[in-house]
Amino acid sequence: MKKRAAPTRWHKLDNTANIFPVVASRRYSNVFRLTAVMREAVDPALLQQALEQTLPYFAAFNVRLRHGLFWNYLETNRATPQVLPEQDAPCRYIDPVETGRFLFRVLYYGSRVHLETFHVLTDGTGAMQFLKAVCYRYCQLAHPDAFTPEQLATPYGTETAGEVQDGYLKHYVPAKSKTFREPGAYHLRGEHRIAGGLGVATALMPVDALKAECRRFGATVGEYLTAAIAYGVYEEYTACNGAKRPVSIFVPVNLRPIFGTETSLNFFSNLTIILPLARRAVPFEDVMEAVKRQFAEKLTREEFEQKLAFTAGSEKNLITRIIPLPLKNGILRIVYEHSNNGSTLVFSNLGPVRVEEPFRRYFEGFRFLLSTTPREPVKATACACGNTLALTFTTEVEDNRLARSVVRRLAKAGVPVTLETGGDTDETLQGV
């Protein structure tokens, strides 16, 4: 596989990414982790080769952050990133000085390859594309006899890697302004972890068994898991302590299939599921119906077109464009803090992750982790590979009772669940 020069020397941050350099810190890392679980121990020397040979195809990753007079921007980074053994807590702040100015890191531990990405570069879909391409090349290097010469010469997973267009601006259509202000949300509380870092718990379950349970409610997997998480908040928090504010689940949505666009940059929006779960008897079935109704109302192209008109329109505004960067940063910080106030927690579902046929024998599965914030001390993610779905909770508080509540619900419904903590499987729950 020959290296190819980066297709661009610089590009602007996409519309969503503008806020991340402003708020990023060791407390608000805005870093997420994707993990490929391989079927054999990782060779770090070969992983380093795979990274170096794949990175030139990905203009969205082969960059460093620069600061202009009016906007931040990204330019090609000529340094070489280094793969490192995993030694620290996941999703920690990416210090550019430590990474050669790169805004991602590739780590390894046993049979796992971790990609940690600063959200300024891309979203989960874009990062997964990069991680799979690196792992594909690693498989080719580790098992050259298993591939034909034509396959060894093919840079798998890089077909749309050079697409760095801003999907928000591309699909922006001026429209009458609509406000998307969410009400203040209930926030989870708890004792913070003494050692710092994130607690991680992953529930592994068969997709077919989970879908059978979803069919009982006429729900999709995303709707069912959103309802289960919301009900877990009710069971463990609001039913006991009461809540004046609603439980609000922030659900990121990949906009690429909705608008027919391929880009390696961020291109997502969100829908917010708002549920008034105060101290009273609330059946799970009622929560499920409320979640399904809000998904149907909010998960539409028209809804997201209006959101794009609202967010991208602010960037196109002449006054916004001429405001100097330091003042603009202050405004963006206020906007970010306000948006955090409207969310109880985030549930991000990447959906099925498909591995190309020549490489399936080498992959066991994938994991997805989000960093937390003081207002959102617990976050949840999901991704599936083959017949296994991984539902992961990250938390900066000591207890993980929300994860336990969701796992209990799944187990009672007859979905076999294996609970994995710290990368090791520690218990299997099936039935009651």
Buried (B, 14 or more C-beta within 10 A) or exposed (E): BEEEEBBBEBBBBBBBBBBBBBBBEEEBBBBBBBBBBBEEEBBBEBBBBBBBBBBBBBBBBBBBBEEEEEBBBBBBBEEEBBBBEBEEBBBBBBEEEEBEBBBBBBBBBEBBBBBBBBBBBBBBBBBBBBBBBBBBBBBBBBBEEBBEEEBBEBBBBBEEBBBBBBBBBEBBEEEEEEEBEBEEBBBBEBEEBEEEEBBBBBBBBBBEBBBEBBEEBEBBBBBBBBBBBBBBBBBBBBBEEEBEBBBBBBBBBBBBEBBEBBBBBBBBBBBBBBBBBBEEEBEBEBBBBBBBEBBEEBBEEEBBBBBBBBBBBBBEEEEEEEBEBEEBBEBBEEBBEEBBBBBBBBBBBBBEBEBEEBBEEBBBBBBBBBBBBEBBBBBBBBBBBBEBBBBBBBBBBEBBBBBBBBBBBBBEBEBBBBBBBEBEEEEEBEEE
